[in-house]
Amino acid sequence: MPDYYNPEDLSRVNEIGADAPLLWKQFRNWYGHVFSEGALSRREKSLIALAVAHALQCPYSIDAYTEDCLEKGFNMAQMTEAVHVAAVMRSAASLMHGLQMRNAAERLRR
């Protein structure tokens, strides 16, 4: 069975807007503004995007932002560390939801 994610699909991203062109245009505009220079540099935003892509487990974004980070001068150590930051945040959030379980269990035991 072939992989579910097809790397060639990354180049087809604009097809997503084919049936909702106005929404796609608005999304692309928003996306462009978010990744433009601001309080954070475009370079910094790229590294954040790479980390978030890993936390969300989006292979297309991982591919795109790996390439973008390398083009912006990040090295593998920096990129790997960013991925570890995302991973620890994701696991910490999962663990903190354990309190939700404990609260529910306490309510149910009453």
Secondary structure, DSSP 8 states (H G I E B T S, - for coil): ---SS-GGGGGGGGGGGTT-HHHHHHHHHHHHHHTSSSSS-HHHHHHHHHHHHHHHT-HHHHHHHHHHHHHTT--HHHHHHHHHHHHHHHHHHHHHTHHHHHHHHHHHH-
